Structure formats: C-alpha cells, structure tokens
Amino acid sequence: MSVAVGRRVAQWRVRRRMTQQVFADRIGRSKSWVEKVERGVRRLDRFSLIQQVAEVLRVDPAELLGADRLPTPEIGSAADGVAAVRAALACYDVFGPPPDDAPPTAPGEAVLRVEHAWSTYRHGDYPQLLRTLPALLDAARRLHVTRPGVGAEPLVQVYRIVSAVLVKVGEPDLAWLAADRALATAGGDQLLAASAAVQLGQALRALDQGRLAMATTITAAHGTTPPAGEDGPADRLSVSGALLLQAALAAAVCGDRGSVAELLRQAAGIAARVGDGHDHRQTGFGPTAVDLAAVVTAAAVGDAGPAVRRHEAVTRRQAWRGLPAEHRAAYLVDAARVYLDLGDPGAAGRSVVEADRVAPAEIRCRPSARTLVAEVARCGPDTPGVARLATALGLTTGASRRGTPYDP
C-alpha cells in the first residue's frame, strides 16, 4: 500500500505544480524524505501525517489512500460532476455556436434556470448542482453569443456559481478560472464585475493567495462603495460589504489583525444599512454574515476564546436560523475547527454533526471538512453521531464500533 500512496502523493504534488523541494519545505521535511515516500521506500504510517500531507496538497486524505477506503456516494457523484464541469469549461464560444445547433435559451428561461441553480447551491446540494451546471453553462454561453446585451448577466451568474461550488469540492484552480471568466464577461458593468470578484476572492483564498485575495477584493469594494454620506442601492451596498468580508477573511489568513479590524468595521457599517434577510446579488450579506466572519477571523488570528463566546451568542439569534443551509453548515465547520483549537473535541463533534444535518454535502463533499471529521473522531471522547458520521465517510475501519479513526 505504501507504494500506491506514495505514487498518489507524487501525482498530486505535480498537479499542484510543486517541486519536491517546495513540497518538502511546506511539510517541514527534507527533499530526501519526499523522494522516499513517493518511491514507496518510506511509509506514511500515521493518520496525522497523512492529514498534514493532504492539507499541503489541498486534497482529502481519502485521495491519498485511494482504493484502501471506499468513497461515499456523495463523493463519487461530486467527482463525476467536477469532471463534467471541467469539460464544459474547456469549451470555447468565441466563434459562436455551429449553424446547426439548437436555438439559444430565451432570456427569461435562462434567468429562471440561474435562479434555480443558486437555490440549489444555497441548499448545499453540490452533487445535484454539479450535474446541472454543464448544460446551464452551455445554454448561458449560447445566449451570450447571440444576444450579448441580455446574455452577459446570466453567464456571469453561472460562472459565479461554478466558481463557488468548485471551491466547495476542493478544486480552487478551476474555481479561479471560472471566476476570472465571470469578470471578463462582465466587461464594463462595474457592479456585475464586482459581484464576480466575490467568488474570485474565495478562489484566491482557497489557492493560499491571501495577499492577492485581499488586494483584489479591497480594490473591487472601493469601486462599488458609495461616497461618504451617501446611501446607494441595496444591491450595490451588499456587493461592497461582501467584498469587504472576503478581504477581512483574507487578511486574517495573512495574520493582519489591523486590516481585519478595519475591514470588519467598514462591513458592519454597510450591513447596518442593508439589514438581514436579504440576498442582494446573491451575496448573502447582512449583519449576521458580518458577525460570523468576525468569529472566523478572530479564530484565524489566534483569538479562539473570544471567537467561541461570540459564536455562541450569534447562533442563538433568530437571524442565524434564517441563513441558507449552505451558509450555516459551512460556518459550523469553521466553528468546529475553533473548538478543536481550544481542545474541546466534544463541542467540535456536535458542530460537525449539526453541519451534516443542515447540509450533508458540506461535510461529505468537502475535502477539508472530511479531514476535520477524521480529526474530531481521532481526538475523542466520542460525541453522539461522530462515530456514525466518520464510518459513513469511510474514515473508520469496518471493525470499529467506537469511532476509532482509520490509520493505515
């Protein structure tokens, strides 16, 4: 098995465009150690070590274990969907559709299909969304080619959805491509381009490009923020606020406490004017979104204690229950990481189990979330539901009845 695992490590390292030396530096090992692992001479014999390697390669540990564990149906269907979306992104429409192709989708129908796709995303049904996106992308591109004036916004929206879901399933390179195409399609429409920059910021952070994500989103936010003393349209305010939150999250990754505080302060001021319960330009922006970002950023810069206290207050509010399933589940995964940092695996376990209840694909299709479940199961003591969830994800041995993590 060690040879097969080493081969997969090498394949993912090359795919992530890392030399053996760069990879070795990132995991704190020598180049010689990496060479031996990839040749199968040295065995990855601890789950914690597999996790560390997987995190650097930005993959699920299961990707390295390969046939040594069985994927869940959700993972299998998501992988198939990603392949289809990748193929769809590889199609180019600069020359227009062939003459004998089907007629373009009507603008009204395109809008309805885009709205349905956003709804599917908000419900966290990523496998279903990935199955429908190739056809939707094709239809939106046909409309844009034949009627550029009315087709730009639907196509930008589809690219945004593609980018957002690809970040979820651990494909940040493809997500960046989709977000970049969204920006290019938006052209001179500043607000449409700014909305696409929200997904660009997410993709750049997923690519570990925190400084670039911060610079990009701040620039876009300043281009949409109304002048001081003026109160612009709610959709413009929401896009600006969402960009500021993306910038704050990026600043937190970079350890820039001062920028985090200032960006959150600006976002909170805008959120107070927008209010909760809206989804202008599919941003999900409002006061509660700012509060959740404040929890995540506080934990990222090392203030886990205050982050937990704020988390427990925010999640008791009525506005929390009004957030989309995707938003709540994704946040609960982040909260679980905070609890683990504080040495409270019981609370972390409750958080991942609740995330799985709210939006199962958020746990089952996201490599980082699956890694987290494995860590929670390993830490113990067992929280009701964690062992069952870990087993369902293939992260425990078949003989285990108490959630003992699978450790090859």
C-alpha positions as CSV (number, residue, x, y, z in Angstrom):
1,M,0.0,0.0,0.0
2,S,2.9,2.4,0.7
3,V,3.9,2.4,-2.9
4,A,0.4,3.2,-4.1
5,V,0.1,6.0,-1.5
6,G,3.5,7.4,-2.5
7,R,2.5,7.4,-6.1
8,R,-0.6,9.4,-5.4
9,V,1.4,11.9,-3.3
10,A,3.7,12.4,-6.3
11,Q,0.7,12.8,-8.7
12,W,-1.0,15.4,-6.6
13,R,2.3,17.2,-5.9
14,V,2.9,17.6,-9.7
15,R,-0.8,18.6,-10.2
16,R,-0.3,21.4,-7.6
17,R,2.8,22.5,-9.5
18,M,5.2,21.9,-6.6
19,T,8.7,20.7,-6.8
20,Q,9.8,18.1,-4.3
21,Q,11.9,20.7,-2.5
22,V,8.9,23.2,-2.3
23,F,6.7,20.4,-1.0
24,A,9.3,19.3,1.5
25,D,9.6,22.8,2.8
26,R,5.8,23.1,3.3
27,I,5.5,20.0,5.3
28,G,8.7,20.6,7.3
29,R,10.6,17.6,5.9
30,S,13.7,17.0,3.7
31,K,13.6,16.5,0.0
32,S,15.1,13.1,0.6
33,W,12.2,12.2,2.8
34,V,9.7,13.2,0.0
35,E,11.6,11.1,-2.6
36,K,11.5,8.0,-0.4
37,V,7.7,8.5,0.3
38,E,7.0,8.9,-3.4
39,R,9.1,5.8,-4.3
40,G,7.3,3.8,-1.5
41,V,10.5,3.3,0.4
42,R,9.2,5.3,3.4
43,R,5.7,4.6,4.7
44,L,3.1,7.2,5.7
45,D,2.1,5.3,8.8
46,R,0.3,7.8,10.9
47,F,-3.1,9.4,10.2
48,S,-1.9,12.8,11.4
49,L,1.0,12.7,8.9
50,I,-1.4,11.8,6.1
51,Q,-3.6,14.7,7.1
52,Q,-0.6,17.1,7.1
53,V,0.4,15.9,3.6
54,A,-3.2,16.1,2.4
55,E,-3.6,19.7,3.7
56,V,-0.5,20.9,1.9
57,L,-1.7,19.2,-1.3
58,R,-5.2,20.5,-0.8
59,V,-6.9,17.1,-1.1
60,D,-8.9,14.8,1.1
61,P,-6.8,12.2,2.9
62,A,-9.0,9.7,1.1
63,E,-7.5,10.8,-2.2
64,L,-4.1,9.6,-1.0
65,L,-5.5,6.3,0.5
66,G,-7.3,5.6,-2.8
67,A,-8.7,2.1,-3.0
68,D,-7.8,1.5,0.6
69,R,-11.1,3.1,1.5
70,L,-14.4,3.3,-0.3
71,P,-15.8,6.7,-1.3
72,T,-19.3,7.7,-0.2
73,P,-21.9,8.1,-2.9
74,E,-21.8,11.9,-2.4
75,I,-18.0,12.0,-3.1
76,G,-18.3,9.8,-6.1
77,S,-21.1,11.8,-7.7
78,A,-19.3,15.1,-6.9
79,A,-16.1,13.8,-8.6
80,D,-18.1,12.8,-11.7
81,G,-19.7,16.3,-11.7
82,V,-16.4,18.0,-11.5
83,A,-15.1,16.1,-14.5
84,A,-18.2,17.2,-16.5
85,V,-17.8,20.9,-15.4
86,R,-14.1,20.8,-16.3
87,A,-15.1,19.6,-19.8
88,A,-17.7,22.3,-20.1
89,L,-15.1,25.0,-19.1
90,A,-12.8,23.7,-21.8
91,C,-15.4,24.6,-24.5
92,Y,-14.9,28.0,-26.1
93,D,-17.5,30.1,-27.7
94,V,-15.5,32.8,-29.3
95,F,-16.6,31.7,-32.8
96,G,-20.2,31.3,-31.8
97,P,-22.3,28.1,-31.9
98,P,-22.3,25.9,-35.0
99,P,-25.1,26.8,-37.5
100,D,-27.0,23.5,-37.0
101,D,-27.0,23.8,-33.2
102,A,-30.1,24.2,-31.1
103,P,-31.5,27.7,-30.8
104,P,-30.3,29.7,-27.8
105,T,-32.2,29.7,-24.5
106,A,-34.8,32.5,-24.1
107,P,-33.6,35.2,-21.7
108,G,-36.5,34.6,-19.3
109,E,-35.9,30.9,-19.2
110,A,-32.1,31.5,-18.6
111,V,-32.9,33.7,-15.6
112,L,-35.2,31.1,-14.1
113,R,-32.6,28.4,-14.6
114,V,-29.9,30.5,-13.0
115,E,-32.2,31.3,-10.0
116,H,-32.8,27.6,-9.6
117,A,-29.1,26.9,-9.6
118,W,-28.4,29.5,-6.9
119,S,-31.2,27.9,-4.9
120,T,-29.6,24.5,-5.2
121,Y,-26.3,26.0,-4.1
122,R,-27.9,27.7,-1.1
123,H,-29.4,24.4,0.0
124,G,-26.0,22.8,-0.2
125,D,-26.8,20.1,-2.8
126,Y,-23.5,20.2,-4.6
127,P,-23.7,16.8,-6.4
128,Q,-27.0,17.8,-8.0
129,L,-25.7,21.3,-8.8
130,L,-22.6,19.9,-10.5
131,R,-24.8,17.6,-12.6
132,T,-26.8,20.5,-13.9
133,L,-24.1,23.1,-14.4
134,P,-22.6,21.9,-17.7
135,A,-25.9,22.2,-19.6
136,L,-26.6,25.5,-17.9
137,L,-23.2,26.9,-18.8
138,D,-23.7,25.8,-22.4
139,A,-27.2,27.5,-22.5
140,A,-25.9,30.7,-20.9
141,R,-23.0,30.9,-23.3
142,R,-25.2,30.4,-26.3
143,L,-27.5,33.2,-25.1
144,H,-24.5,35.5,-24.6
145,V,-23.1,34.8,-28.1
146,T,-26.4,35.5,-29.8
147,R,-27.6,38.3,-27.6
148,P,-24.7,39.9,-25.7
149,G,-26.7,42.7,-24.2
150,V,-29.1,40.5,-22.2
151,G,-26.8,37.4,-22.0
152,A,-24.0,38.9,-20.1
153,E,-25.5,38.8,-16.6
154,P,-26.9,35.2,-16.8
155,L,-23.5,34.0,-18.0
156,V,-21.6,35.9,-15.2
157,Q,-24.0,34.4,-12.7
158,V,-23.4,30.9,-14.0
159,Y,-19.6,31.4,-13.8
160,R,-20.0,32.6,-10.3
161,I,-22.0,29.5,-9.3
162,V,-19.4,27.3,-11.0
163,S,-16.6,29.0,-9.1
164,A,-18.4,28.9,-5.7
165,V,-19.2,25.1,-5.9
166,L,-15.7,24.2,-7.2
167,V,-14.2,25.9,-4.1
168,K,-16.5,23.8,-2.0
169,V,-15.4,20.5,-3.6
170,G,-11.7,21.3,-3.4
171,E,-11.0,22.5,-7.0
172,P,-9.6,26.0,-6.4
173,D,-7.7,26.1,-9.7
174,L,-10.9,25.5,-11.7
175,A,-12.7,27.9,-9.4
176,W,-10.3,30.7,-10.2
177,L,-10.7,30.0,-13.9
178,A,-14.5,30.3,-13.6
179,A,-14.3,33.5,-11.5
180,D,-11.8,35.0,-14.0
181,R,-14.2,34.3,-16.8
182,A,-17.0,35.9,-14.9
183,L,-15.0,39.1,-14.6
184,A,-14.1,39.1,-18.2
185,T,-17.7,38.5,-19.3
186,A,-18.9,41.4,-17.0
187,G,-16.9,43.8,-19.2
188,G,-17.7,47.5,-18.3
189,D,-20.5,46.7,-15.9
190,Q,-18.8,47.7,-12.7
191,L,-21.4,46.2,-10.3
192,L,-21.6,42.9,-12.2
193,A,-17.8,42.7,-12.2
194,A,-17.7,43.4,-8.5
195,S,-20.1,40.7,-7.8
196,A,-17.9,38.3,-9.7
197,A,-14.9,39.5,-7.6
198,V,-16.6,38.0,-4.5
199,Q,-16.0,34.5,-6.0
200,L,-12.6,35.5,-7.2
201,G,-11.6,36.4,-3.6
202,Q,-12.9,33.0,-2.4
203,A,-10.9,31.1,-5.1
204,L,-7.7,33.0,-4.4
205,R,-8.0,32.3,-0.7
206,A,-8.5,28.6,-1.5
207,L,-5.3,28.8,-3.5
208,D,-3.5,30.1,-0.5
209,Q,-3.1,33.5,-2.2
210,G,-4.2,35.6,0.8
211,R,-2.4,38.8,-0.1
212,L,-3.7,38.7,-3.6
213,A,-7.2,37.9,-2.5
214,M,-7.1,40.8,-0.1
215,A,-5.8,43.3,-2.6
216,T,-8.3,42.2,-5.3
217,T,-11.4,42.4,-3.1
218,I,-10.4,45.7,-1.4
219,T,-10.0,47.3,-4.9
220,A,-13.3,46.0,-6.0
221,A,-15.0,47.1,-2.8
222,H,-13.7,50.6,-3.1
223,G,-15.0,50.7,-6.7
224,T,-18.6,50.0,-5.5
225,T,-18.8,51.7,-2.1
226,P,-21.0,54.8,-2.3
227,P,-19.2,58.1,-1.3
228,A,-19.3,59.0,2.4
229,G,-22.6,60.4,3.4
230,E,-24.4,58.8,0.5
231,D,-26.7,55.7,0.7
232,G,-26.6,53.8,-2.5
233,P,-28.8,51.0,-3.7
234,A,-29.1,47.9,-1.5
235,D,-27.6,45.6,-4.1
236,R,-24.5,47.9,-4.5
237,L,-24.1,48.1,-0.8
238,S,-24.4,44.3,-0.4
239,V,-21.7,43.6,-3.0
240,S,-19.4,46.2,-1.4
241,G,-20.0,44.6,2.0
242,A,-19.5,41.1,0.8
243,L,-16.2,42.1,-0.8
244,L,-15.0,43.7,2.4
245,L,-15.8,40.4,4.3
246,Q,-13.8,38.5,1.7
247,A,-10.9,41.0,2.2
248,A,-11.2,40.6,6.0
249,L,-11.1,36.8,5.8
250,A,-8.0,37.1,3.5
251,A,-6.3,39.5,5.9
252,A,-6.9,37.0,8.8
253,V,-5.2,34.3,6.8
254,C,-2.2,36.7,6.5
255,G,-2.3,37.4,10.2
256,D,-3.0,41.1,9.6
257,R,-5.0,42.0,12.7
258,G,-5.2,45.7,12.0
259,S,-6.7,45.2,8.5
260,V,-9.1,42.6,9.8
261,A,-10.5,45.0,12.4
262,E,-10.8,47.9,9.9
263,L,-12.4,45.9,7.2
264,L,-14.9,44.3,9.6
265,R,-15.7,47.8,10.9
266,Q,-16.5,49.1,7.4
267,A,-18.5,46.0,6.6
268,A,-20.6,46.3,9.8
269,G,-21.4,49.9,8.9
270,I,-22.7,48.9,5.5
271,A,-24.5,45.8,6.9
272,A,-26.4,48.1,9.3
273,R,-27.9,49.9,6.3
274,V,-28.7,46.6,4.4
275,G,-30.2,44.5,7.2
276,D,-30.6,40.8,7.5
277,G,-32.9,38.5,5.5
278,H,-31.8,39.6,2.0
279,D,-29.7,38.1,-0.7
280,H,-28.9,41.0,-3.0
281,R,-26.8,40.0,-5.9
282,Q,-26.5,36.5,-4.3
283,T,-24.1,37.8,-1.7
284,G,-25.9,36.7,1.5
285,F,-24.6,39.9,3.1
286,G,-26.0,41.4,6.2
287,P,-25.3,42.0,9.9
288,T,-25.3,38.2,10.8
289,A,-22.9,37.5,7.9
290,V,-20.5,40.1,9.4
291,D,-20.8,38.6,12.9
292,L,-20.0,35.1,11.5
293,A,-17.0,36.5,9.6
294,A,-15.8,38.2,12.8
295,V,-15.9,34.8,14.6
296,V,-13.9,33.1,11.8
297,T,-11.3,35.9,11.6
298,A,-10.8,36.1,15.3
299,A,-10.0,32.4,15.5
300,A,-7.7,32.7,12.5
301,V,-5.6,35.4,14.2
302,G,-5.4,33.4,17.4
303,D,-8.3,34.7,19.5
304,A,-10.2,31.4,19.7
305,G,-11.7,32.1,23.2
306,P,-13.4,35.4,22.2
307,A,-14.4,33.8,18.9
308,V,-16.3,31.0,20.7
309,R,-18.1,33.4,23.0
310,R,-19.2,35.4,20.0
311,H,-20.2,32.2,18.1
312,E,-22.4,31.0,20.9
313,A,-24.2,34.4,21.1
314,V,-24.7,34.7,17.3
315,T,-26.1,31.2,16.8
316,R,-28.8,31.9,19.4
317,R,-30.3,34.7,17.3
318,Q,-33.3,34.3,15.1
319,A,-31.4,35.7,12.2
320,W,-29.0,32.8,12.3
321,R,-31.8,30.3,11.6
322,G,-32.8,32.4,8.6
323,L,-29.5,31.9,6.8
324,P,-29.3,29.5,3.9
325,A,-28.4,25.9,4.8
326,E,-25.1,26.2,2.9
327,H,-24.0,29.3,4.9
328,R,-24.9,27.7,8.2
329,A,-23.3,24.4,7.5
330,A,-20.1,26.0,6.2
331,Y,-19.9,28.2,9.2
332,L,-20.4,25.2,11.6
333,V,-17.4,23.5,10.1
334,D,-15.4,26.6,10.8
335,A,-16.7,26.7,14.3
336,A,-15.7,23.1,14.8
337,R,-12.1,24.0,13.9
338,V,-12.2,26.7,16.6
339,Y,-13.4,24.3,19.2
340,L,-10.6,21.8,18.3
341,D,-8.1,24.6,18.6
342,L,-9.4,25.2,22.2
343,G,-9.1,21.5,23.0
344,D,-12.8,20.8,23.1
345,P,-13.4,17.9,20.7
346,G,-16.9,17.3,22.2
347,A,-18.1,20.7,21.1
348,A,-16.3,20.2,17.7
349,G,-18.1,17.0,17.3
350,R,-21.5,18.5,18.0
351,S,-20.7,21.2,15.4
352,V,-19.8,18.8,12.6
353,V,-22.8,16.6,13.3
354,E,-25.1,19.6,13.2
355,A,-23.4,20.7,9.9
356,D,-24.1,17.3,8.4
357,R,-27.8,17.5,9.5
358,V,-28.2,21.0,8.0
359,A,-26.4,20.3,4.6
360,P,-24.8,16.9,4.3
361,A,-22.8,17.7,1.2
362,E,-21.0,20.4,3.1
363,I,-19.4,17.6,5.1
364,R,-19.4,14.8,2.7
365,C,-18.2,16.6,-0.5
366,R,-15.6,19.0,1.0
367,P,-12.1,17.5,1.5
368,S,-11.3,19.9,4.3
369,A,-14.5,19.1,6.2
370,R,-13.9,15.3,5.8
371,T,-10.4,15.8,7.2
372,L,-11.9,17.7,10.1
373,V,-14.3,14.9,10.9
374,A,-11.4,12.4,11.0
375,E,-9.5,14.7,13.4
376,V,-12.6,15.0,15.7
377,A,-13.1,11.2,15.6
378,R,-9.5,10.7,16.5
379,C,-9.4,13.1,19.4
380,G,-12.4,11.7,21.3
381,P,-14.2,11.3,23.5
382,D,-16.9,10.2,21.2
383,T,-19.7,12.7,20.6
384,P,-23.0,11.1,19.7
385,G,-23.2,10.9,15.9
386,V,-19.5,11.5,15.2
387,A,-18.6,7.8,15.0
388,R,-21.5,7.1,12.8
389,L,-20.6,10.1,10.5
390,A,-16.9,9.0,10.4
391,T,-18.0,5.5,9.4
392,A,-20.3,6.8,6.8
393,L,-17.4,8.8,5.3
394,G,-15.2,5.7,5.3
395,L,-12.9,7.2,7.8
396,T,-13.0,4.3,10.3
397,T,-12.3,0.6,10.0
398,G,-15.2,-1.7,9.4
399,A,-14.4,-3.5,12.7
400,S,-14.6,-0.3,14.7
401,R,-17.7,0.3,16.7
402,R,-16.4,3.3,18.7
403,G,-15.2,5.7,16.0
404,T,-11.5,4.7,16.1
405,P,-10.1,6.6,13.0
406,Y,-8.8,4.6,10.1
407,D,-5.0,4.6,10.5
408,P,-3.3,2.6,7.7
